[in-house]
Amino acid sequence: MNLHDGAVEAQDEVLFDVINGFGVITLNRPKALNAITHGMVGAMWRQLMAWKDDTTVRAVLIEGAGEKAFCAGGDVRALYDSRVSNADAHQAFFVDEYQLDYLIHRYPKPYIALLDGIVMGGGMGVAQGAALRIVTDRTKLAMPETAIGLFPDVGASWFLGHLAPTLARYLGLTGATIAAADTLYCGLADVWLEGDALAQLREVLLKFEWAKDDPNASDSGNDALLARLRAAILPLGRTSSDAASLAGARAALDRHFSALDVPGIVASLTADTDNPWSAETLALLRQRSPLSLCVTDRQLQKGRRLDLADAFRTELVLGYHAFASGDFVEGVRALLIDKDKQPRWRFATLDDVPTTEVDAFFVSPWPDGQHPLNALGRD
């Protein structure tokens, strides 16, 4: 769905418009599956800050151009190039990206995310802070970072941390891709628009009538406005579904992903490979970086106890180490550069990963008070 009358033809990487009171953000790199660049992060930050005080903008809608993706993540190739050339662009990108994602979580006006198509990594960062997360028949959602030697970031410590612990571990460790019904089941979406409901959504938004007494800057007013938007949009689709594949696998998922640690999860799955779901899940884990799996499991445990700002601060620390001494370069080489899909991880197996290496990922490289996100949530 696009609120514009025709296909987006401009060459800008991200487009902004105001249509019937909605500030519309369109991620506009369809050939790159709308992957987010550093320039796009800066542009979105500036526009959202401007719209905060713009009385003509009552709510914000973010969507992706094209029919394949909302956003497939960050521009991983640019991050890889920065790292292998010993530049610091990747670090600056994450600082700015996390500040944008935090702003979205705390935005004072209703922010709606239309997650049509692929939604991964950085796409989740600009989506999960939304007050209303809309999925479609084409939605394919995942946090697949362990496949390239990273960890689920963009606030995943917090938004996965608010799911059932076993579901969070399953999604964060395996990077499994889920469709619309499972996004509702897990709690990562609010409504699923089926079939031609996208066209209906366009009409609803274009014809939405704003109450003249909606006070723009009032928390209570925005709560009332969000309630009206939800009342207009939710009836267009499903808010729950009995089609979730994870519901059928839940007993096995809970059993295996309640193990003490990642080796325990793998051992539990290995003993249950007569179950096709367990065998498939085990195969996914065996493709992932052992070091990233151990770091991610620790991250998800800690994340459940962190507030949103501290979650982003922790992830910036993890990212620093992942790029400095983790498996990111090798993971991207194997998947995107040479495409041999044969990564040579730092540690070949989970048993080879020293606890001290995992511990080191959580040690800040910055002195007290000098963390780049130190002011986040404190001003």
Buried (B, 14 or more C-beta within 10 A) or exposed (E): BBBBEEEBEEEEBBBBEBEBBBBBBBBBBBEBBBBBBBEBBBBBBEBBEEBBEBEEBBBBBBBBBBEBBBBBBBBBEBBBBBBEEEEEBBBBBBBBBBBBBBBBBEBBBBBBBBBBBBBBBBBBBBBBBBBBBBBBBBBBBBBBBBBBBBBBBBBBBBBBBEBBBBBBBBBBBBBBBBBBBBBBBBBBBBBBBBEEBBEBBBEBBEEBEEEEEBEBEEEEBBEBBBEBBBEBBBEBBBEEBEBBEBBEBBEBBBBBBEBEBBBBBBBBBBEBEEBEBBEBBBEBBEEBBBBBBBBBBBBBBBBBEBEBBBBBBBBBBBBBBBBEEBBBBBBBBBBEBEEEEEBEBBBEEBEEBEEEBBEEBBEBEBEEEEBBBEEBBEE
